[in-house]
Amino acid sequence: MTANTKKIEETIEAVFCPTAFTAQYTKGLERTIELSKSGLDQAVKQNAEILAEIKKALKGSSLPGLFVLDLAAQAVEGFVAVQKSLLDLALEQSNASIEAVLAYGKDADKAKADLSNVLQASFDRAIGAQNLVVEYAVKQTKTNIETVKAQPGVAGTAVETVADSVQKGFDTVIAAQKEIVGQATKNLKAAAAKA
C-alpha cells in the first residue's frame, strides 16, 4: 500500500465514516423502535383497563353482545402485535441494508448513495405498512364502539359515555403514535441527508 493510497483511505474514512454513521443511525432507530413499542404496550394496558371497567359497569345488566368488548380487546392486542412485528422488521431491514452497503468497502461515494437510498426505501416501506395497520385498527375500533352504542338501552346511558371515552382514548393513542413516527421519520431523514 502506497502512502498516497493510505492517505486517500484516511480521507475517505474522515469524510464519510460509514461505521460511525451506521452505528449512530442504528442506535437512533433502536431507540425509536423501543419508544414506539413502549407506547403500544401502554395502549394495550389502557385499553384492557377501560374494557374491564366497562364490563364491571355492565355486569348484571341485560345488555346483549358484551362479547364485542372482548373482540375489541383482541383487535387492539392484534394490532399492537402487528405493529411490533413491523418495527422489528424495519430494524432487521435496516441492519441488513447497512451490512450490504458497507460491503462496497472502498467506493465511499457509491456506498454513501446506496446506503441513503436503501435505508430510505426500507424505512418508507415500513412506515407505509405501519400506517395501513393503524388505519385498519382505527376503522375496526370505530366499528366496535358503534356496535356497542347501537345495542338496545345504551343510548343516553353511562355505557354510551364510556364507549365515547374509549374512542377518544384510542384516538389519542393513535395520534401520539403518529406523532412519534412522524418525528422519528423527520430525524432519520435528516440524518440520512447529512450522510
C-alpha positions as CSV (number, residue, x, y, z in Angstrom):
1,M,0.0,0.0,0.0
2,T,1.5,3.3,-1.0
3,A,1.5,6.4,1.2
4,N,-0.9,8.1,-1.3
5,T,-3.4,5.2,-1.2
6,K,-3.3,5.2,2.6
7,K,-3.9,9.0,2.7
8,I,-6.9,8.6,0.3
9,E,-8.4,5.9,2.6
10,E,-7.8,8.0,5.7
11,T,-9.5,10.9,3.9
12,I,-12.5,8.8,2.9
13,E,-12.8,7.5,6.4
14,A,-12.6,11.0,7.9
15,V,-15.2,12.5,5.4
16,F,-17.5,9.5,5.3
17,C,-17.1,7.2,8.2
18,P,-19.7,4.5,7.4
19,T,-19.1,2.6,10.6
20,A,-19.6,5.6,12.9
21,F,-22.6,6.8,10.9
22,T,-24.3,3.4,10.8
23,A,-23.7,2.8,14.5
24,Q,-25.4,6.1,15.3
25,Y,-28.2,5.5,12.8
26,T,-28.8,2.0,14.2
27,K,-28.8,3.3,17.8
28,G,-31.3,6.0,17.0
29,L,-33.5,3.6,15.1
30,E,-33.4,1.1,18.0
31,R,-34.4,3.8,20.5
32,T,-37.2,4.9,18.3
33,I,-38.5,1.4,18.0
34,E,-38.3,0.8,21.7
35,L,-40.1,4.0,22.4
36,S,-42.8,3.0,19.9
37,K,-43.2,-0.4,21.5
38,S,-43.5,1.1,24.9
39,G,-46.3,3.4,23.7
40,L,-48.0,0.4,22.1
41,D,-47.7,-1.6,25.3
42,Q,-49.3,1.3,27.2
43,A,-52.1,1.5,24.7
44,V,-52.9,-2.2,25.3
45,K,-52.8,-1.8,29.0
46,Q,-55.0,1.3,28.9
47,N,-57.5,-0.5,26.6
48,A,-57.6,-3.5,28.9
49,E,-58.3,-1.3,31.9
50,I,-61.0,0.6,30.2
51,L,-62.7,-2.5,28.9
52,A,-62.5,-4.1,32.3
53,E,-64.3,-1.1,33.8
54,I,-66.9,-1.2,31.1
55,K,-67.6,-4.9,31.8
56,K,-67.7,-4.1,35.5
57,A,-70.2,-1.3,35.0
58,L,-72.4,-3.5,32.8
59,K,-72.2,-6.6,35.0
60,G,-75.7,-7.7,35.8
61,S,-77.2,-5.6,33.0
62,S,-79.5,-7.1,30.4
63,L,-77.4,-5.7,27.5
64,P,-76.6,-8.4,25.0
65,G,-73.5,-8.5,22.9
66,L,-70.8,-7.7,25.5
67,F,-68.6,-10.2,23.6
68,V,-67.9,-7.2,21.4
69,L,-65.7,-5.8,24.2
70,D,-63.6,-9.0,24.2
71,L,-63.3,-8.7,20.4
72,A,-62.2,-5.1,20.8
73,A,-59.5,-6.1,23.3
74,Q,-58.3,-8.8,20.9
75,A,-58.3,-6.4,18.0
76,V,-56.1,-3.9,19.9
77,E,-53.8,-6.7,21.0
78,G,-53.5,-8.0,17.4
79,F,-52.9,-4.5,16.1
80,V,-50.1,-4.0,18.6
81,A,-48.5,-7.3,17.8
82,V,-48.5,-6.4,14.1
83,Q,-47.1,-3.0,14.8
84,K,-44.3,-4.5,16.9
85,S,-43.5,-7.0,14.1
86,L,-43.4,-4.2,11.6
87,L,-41.0,-2.3,13.8
88,D,-38.8,-5.3,14.3
89,L,-38.9,-5.9,10.5
90,A,-37.8,-2.3,9.9
91,L,-34.8,-2.7,12.2
92,E,-33.8,-6.0,10.5
93,Q,-34.1,-4.5,7.1
94,S,-32.1,-1.5,8.2
95,N,-29.3,-3.7,9.6
96,A,-29.2,-5.9,6.5
97,S,-29.1,-2.9,4.3
98,I,-26.3,-1.3,6.2
99,E,-24.3,-4.6,6.1
100,A,-24.8,-4.8,2.3
101,V,-23.8,-1.3,1.6
102,L,-20.8,-1.4,3.9
103,A,-19.6,-4.4,1.8
104,Y,-18.8,-1.9,-1.0
105,G,-15.8,-1.0,1.0
106,K,-13.6,1.4,-0.8
107,D,-16.1,3.1,-3.1
108,A,-17.3,5.6,-0.5
109,D,-19.4,7.7,-2.9
110,K,-21.3,4.6,-4.2
111,A,-21.6,3.3,-0.6
112,K,-23.0,6.6,0.7
113,A,-25.5,6.9,-2.1
114,D,-26.6,3.3,-1.9
115,L,-26.9,3.5,1.9
116,S,-29.1,6.5,1.7
117,N,-31.3,5.1,-1.0
118,V,-31.7,1.6,0.6
119,L,-32.3,3.0,4.1
120,Q,-34.9,5.4,2.8
121,A,-36.7,2.9,0.7
122,S,-36.7,0.4,3.6
123,F,-37.9,2.9,6.1
124,D,-40.6,4.2,3.7
125,R,-42.0,0.7,3.2
126,A,-42.1,0.0,6.9
127,I,-43.8,3.3,7.6
128,G,-46.3,2.7,4.8
129,A,-47.2,-0.7,6.2
130,Q,-47.5,0.7,9.7
131,N,-49.8,3.4,8.5
132,L,-52.0,0.8,6.8
133,V,-52.3,-1.2,10.0
134,V,-53.1,2.0,12.0
135,E,-55.8,3.0,9.7
136,Y,-57.3,-0.6,9.8
137,A,-57.2,-0.5,13.6
138,V,-58.9,2.9,13.7
139,K,-61.7,1.6,11.5
140,Q,-62.1,-1.6,13.4
141,T,-62.2,0.2,16.8
142,K,-64.7,2.7,15.5
143,T,-67.0,-0.1,14.2
144,N,-66.7,-1.9,17.6
145,I,-67.6,1.2,19.5
146,E,-70.5,2.0,17.2
147,T,-71.7,-1.6,17.7
148,V,-71.7,-1.2,21.5
149,K,-73.5,2.1,21.2
150,A,-76.1,0.6,18.9
151,Q,-77.1,-2.0,21.5
152,P,-80.7,-1.6,22.9
153,G,-80.8,0.5,26.0
154,V,-77.3,2.0,25.6
155,A,-78.2,5.5,24.2
156,G,-78.0,8.2,26.8
157,T,-76.5,5.9,29.5
158,A,-73.1,5.7,31.1
159,V,-72.3,2.9,28.7
160,E,-72.5,5.3,25.8
161,T,-70.3,7.8,27.7
162,V,-67.8,5.1,28.4
163,A,-67.8,4.0,24.8
164,D,-67.2,7.5,23.7
165,S,-64.3,7.8,26.2
166,V,-62.8,4.6,24.8
167,Q,-63.0,6.0,21.3
168,K,-61.4,9.3,22.4
169,G,-58.6,7.4,24.3
170,F,-57.9,5.2,21.3
171,D,-57.8,8.3,19.0
172,T,-55.4,9.9,21.4
173,V,-53.1,6.9,21.4
174,I,-53.2,6.8,17.6
175,A,-52.4,10.5,17.4
176,A,-49.5,10.1,19.7
177,Q,-48.2,7.1,17.8
178,K,-48.4,9.0,14.5
179,E,-46.6,12.0,16.1
180,I,-43.8,9.7,17.4
181,V,-43.5,8.1,14.0
182,G,-43.6,11.4,12.2
183,Q,-40.8,12.8,14.4
184,A,-38.7,9.7,14.0
185,T,-39.2,9.9,10.3
186,K,-38.0,13.6,10.3
187,N,-35.0,12.8,12.4
188,L,-34.0,9.8,10.3
189,K,-34.4,11.6,7.1
190,A,-32.3,14.5,8.4
191,A,-29.6,12.0,9.5
192,A,-29.7,10.3,6.1
193,A,-29.5,13.6,4.3
194,K,-26.3,14.5,6.2
195,A,-24.7,11.2,5.3
